[in-house]
Amino acid sequence: MVIDGSYGEGGGQILRTSLAMAALLGRDIEIVNIRRGRKNPGLQPQHLTAVRAMAIITGAQLEGDALGSEEMRFYPRQPRGGDYEFDVAQVRASAGSVGLIFQAVAPALFFAGRASRLILKGGTHVAWSPPTTYLESVFLPVLTSMGLRATVKTKQWGWYPKGGGVAEAEVAPARSVKPMQLDDRGEFLTIEGLSVVSNLRPSIAERQRDRFLRRLKEKGLRAEFEILQAPSPGQGTCILAVVRYERAVAGFSALGEAGKPAERVADEAFQDFDRHHNSGRAVDEHLADQLLIYMALAEGVSSFTTSQITQHLLTNCWVIEQFLPVKFKIEGKQGEVGRVEVHGLGYAGSMNPR
C-alpha cells in the first residue's frame, strides 16, 4: 500500500498515522514524498526515532530508514507490549519531540496484548508538537473516557535546542475503544495553569503568570497557577493553561525563546484560549486531530465540535480513510469552527478489524 506524504499539509502526521494504522492492521506500506510540505523534507531525528520505535514494537522490517529519506517501507508484524526506551539523541543530538513519538506508538501499544512501559528522551516542550504536560492533562484524560488508559510523566524537561528531556509513560492493554461524543462542552468550570522556567530567573515565570491572570481578569475569569522551576540540561520557559468545562477539557500553551518577553509568551497562550472559549465548541484545535484515529477504531458513532477545522485535521482524516472503511463527516470550512463525526468500525485488538 502506497501513501503519499505530500498530501494536504504534507507533514509528519501522515507518517505517524500511517505507521500506527499499518501496525494495527498488519499492512505492509510504502510512504513516499515524506514531509514534502516542509522546509526540510524527509525523515528528521524525531521522525526516524518514531519509525525505528514502531519497528521494534511490531518486529517490523524497514527499508529507507535514514535521516533525510523521503521514501521508506514498513513491513510490520504484531505489536508487542513490554519495556522500551527510545532516545532521539541516538539518531542525532536534537530536541526532537517525545510527545510526537508517544503519539506514533500509542495506538499499537494499546492493542499489544500486555502493558508497556516507555522511557522517551528528547524534547518534551518544543515548537510544533504537543508538550508532554498537554498529553498528561488534556489528551490522555479524553482517551480514558474512551476506555484507553495511559499515563505520561515529565521527569526532566527538554527544551530547544538542547533537548535532553525525559518522559516516562505507561500504556495499559485494551480490547476495544468506546465511542465518544463531545459536541456540548457544558458550563465553564476552572482554569489550572502552570508557568515554568528551567535555569532562568523565577521572575520570568511569575511575569508569564501575572500577565495571563491579568488578561483573564479583563474577561471576568480567574485561574489557579503553579510556578515551577523544572529540572533540565538546558534553558527554557513555557506557560500552559488547562481549561475544564462540565464535559470537556482543553489546553493552551506557548513557549519562550531568546529575546521574547514573558508577557508575549502569556499573550500567545491567552489568545489561543480566548478564541477557543469564545467559540463555544468542546475540543481545541490540537486535540481534534489527535482523537481521529481512536474515533475510527471505536465501535459506533463518535463526534465532537471544535474551535477550528485545521488542514492538519483534514489531512489526518484522509490518511485514516486510506486504511479503514470509514468516512469522516466534517461540517465547517478550514479555518472555521466545525464538527466531526465518524462511525467507527469496532477494532477488536486483532490483526484484522472485527
DRENLO-990393 format. One record per residue (C-alpha): residue in three letters; x negated, y negated, z negated. Coordinates in pm, whole numbers, plus 50000, padded with zeros to 5 digits. Layout:
<recs>
ALAXYZ;...
</recs>
This chain:
<recs>
MET500005000050000;VAL498544966250101;ILE499204934449901;ASP498324900350046;GLY496644880049774;SER497114847749968;TYR500914848649940;GLY502654819549764;GLU500404803349506;GLY497614827249606;GLY496104830949260;GLY495004857749017;GLN498534866548903;ILE499064885749228;LEU496044907249140;ARG497094913148777;THR500714921748856;SER499694944649141;LEU497274963648919;ALA499924967748649;MET502614979848891;ALA500225003649065;ALA499185018348729;LEU502775023748615;LEU503885039248943;GLY500745058449032;ARG500415039449362;ASP497135035549549;ILE496794999249656;GLU494604976649861;ILE494584939549778;VAL493324916150049;ASN492714878450054;ILE492244879049675;ARG492794844249526;ARG492654829049875;GLY494664799449745;ARG491914789049501;LYS488894766549545;ASN486584795549454;PRO488374825749607;GLY487704862049529;LEU487134880249202;GLN485714858048927;PRO484454872148593;GLN487834873648419;HIS489494889848722;LEU486734915448767;THR486874923348394;ALA490624929548425;VAL490104951748730;ARG487504973048555;ALA489574974148236;MET492524987748432;ALA490265013548596;ILE489075025848257;ILE492595027048112;THR494025045948411;GLY490985066548512;ALA491085049148847;GLN488635049249133;LEU487655014649256;GLU486295001149581;GLY485254965049632;ASP484974956249262;ALA482284929449282;LEU482024892649198;GLY483434871649481;SER485064901149653;GLU488244891949840;GLU489294927849908;MET489494957749676;ARG491154991849647;PHE492585007149330;TYR493405044249302;PRO494955049348956;ARG495855079948760;GLN497995079648445;PRO497465052248180;ARG495795064447861;GLY496085048247520;GLY493105045547288;ASP490475021847156;TYR488964998347414;GLU486594968947423;PHE486374945647721;ASP483894916847737;VAL483884891248018;ALA480174884947948;GLN479354920048069;VAL480244907448416;ARG478734872848373;ALA478424848948080;SER481524826948103;ALA484694816147926;GLY486914839048134;SER490354841947979;VAL491004871347747;GLY494694861747746;LEU494924869648116;ILE493074902448066;PHE495594912147799;GLN498454903648034;ALA496944926148301;VAL496524956948083;ALA499554954047851;PRO502254968648082;ALA500225000448140;LEU499335003947771;PHE502965001447661;PHE503585033447859;ALA500295051047786;GLY501835076547551;ARG499945066347236;ALA498895034947054;SER496005013547175;ARG493614990047002;LEU491744963947202;ILE488814940947136;LEU488744913647401;LYS485794889947430;GLY485584857947633;GLY487634825947640;THR490584825247401;HIS491604789047469;VAL490684778147820;ALA492394759648105;TRP494904776048341;SER495604805548113;PRO497744814047810;PRO495934808047480;THR495824838447256;THR497764818546996;TYR500554813447255;LEU500684850747322;GLU500924857146948;SER503554830646872;VAL505734829847186;PHE505174857847437;LEU504974888047207;PRO507994879046988;VAL510144878647303;LEU508774912547407;THR509674925547059;SER513304917347134;MET512934939947440;GLY511704968947229;LEU508004963947303;ARG505674960047005;ALA502204944947025;THR500024920646831;VAL497204897046927;LYS494984880946663;THR492334854646735;LYS489244863446531;GLN486774839546692;TRP487714811146923;GLY486194809147269;TRP486164775547448;TYR484944764647791;PRO482134767247894;LYS480524789047628;GLY483234814847570;GLY482254839947305;GLY485744842847162;VAL487084875047013;ALA490704886547003;GLU491964919146859;ALA495154934446997;GLU497284964646919;VAL499864979347158;ALA502445004747043;PRO503755030947286;ALA507265026047427;ARG509755048847601;SER511765021847773;VAL512394984347791;LYS515584967947666;PRO517194941347885;MET517214905547758;GLN519504875947804;LEU518024841947730;ASP520494819247904;ASP521544799047600;ARG518814788947355;GLY521204777347085;GLU520574748746844;PHE517144734146776;LEU515634747446452;THR511984738546387;ILE508624729546534;GLU505484745446393;GLY502224730146506;LEU498544738846499;SER495764713646561;VAL492344729746594;VAL488704719746617;SER485544740646635;ASN482204724946546;LEU483674689846583;ARG484824663546335;PRO488024673546149;SER489324638446215;ILE489844648346581;ALA492364674846478;GLU494024650046243;ARG494374624246519;GLN495924650346750;ARG498404660046480;ASP499264624246387;ARG499874614046747;PHE502154643846812;LEU504114637346493;ARG504484600546582;ARG505864609346925;LEU508294633846765;LYS509444607746515;GLU510384584946804;LYS512764612746913;GLY514144617746564;LEU512334651146521;ARG509894664546265;ALA507344692646255;GLU505074711546021;PHE501454710546134;GLU498434730346020;ILE494884717246065;LEU492354744546140;GLN488574743946167;ALA488184775446374;PRO485044796946394;SER483404796346736;PRO479974797346900;GLY480944766247097;GLN482764733347060;GLY486374727347142;THR489724714247035;CYS493374720747113;ILE496894714946992;LEU499774739947002;ALA503434733646922;VAL505794763446881;VAL509434753146912;ARG512144775346769;TYR515774775046871;GLU518534798146749;ARG517964823547026;ALA514714812947193;VAL511134802447130;ALA508854780847345;GLY505254769147322;PHE503304738947444;SER499564733547424;ALA496784711247552;LEU493004713347539;GLY490424687147458;GLU487304680947661;ALA484324657547656;GLY485464621447689;LYS489164629647645;PRO490714611347348;ALA492524632047086;GLU495644611247144;ARG495714621147510;VAL495494658047415;ALA498534653547191;ASP500384633747458;GLU499924661347717;ALA501394687847488;PHE504204664647378;GLN505194655847735;ASP505504692747823;PHE507594698547510;ASP509774668147575;ARG510524678647934;HIS511494713447822;HIS513524701847522;ASN515484677047732;SER516224703547996;GLY518424723247759;ARG517034755647903;ALA515824785347699;VAL512464796147846;ASP509434774047904;GLU507864774848249;HIS504824795148141;LEU506774822147960;ALA509134825248256;ASP506714842048497;GLN505194863348216;LEU508554880248145;LEU509374890748501;ILE507594924248509;TYR509294935648187;MET512714924448309;ALA512224945048625;LEU511274975648418;ALA514214972048177;GLU517404991948212;GLY520264968548301;VAL520634931648373;SER518174906548227;SER518324869048274;PHE517014835948147;THR517274799048211;THR514034779548244;SER512984743248238;GLN511134747448569;ILE511114771548861;THR507414772748947;GLN505614786149250;HIS503864809649007;LEU507254824348916;LEU508394827649277;THR505144844649375;ASN505334869349087;CYS508904878649182;TRP507684886149533;VAL504854908549409;ILE507154929049185;GLU509664933249467;GLN506914948749683;PHE506644977349431;LEU510124982049287;PRO513624984649438;VAL514784953649254;LYS515804919149374;PHE515424887749163;LYS518284863049187;ILE516904827949149;GLU519144797749101;GLY517444764149142;LYS514684749949357;GLN510954749949294;GLY510044722249051;GLU513564720448905;VAL515444737048621;GLY516844771048708;ARG517974805848618;VAL516514840048698;GLU518404873048690;VAL517464908548786;HIS518964943048749;GLY516064963548619;LEU515524999248730;GLY515105015148385;TYR511475026448389;ALA511145056048154;GLY507425058148088;SER506575083448356;MET504715081648684;ASN507995075248861;PRO511005053148777;ARG513995071148629;
</recs>
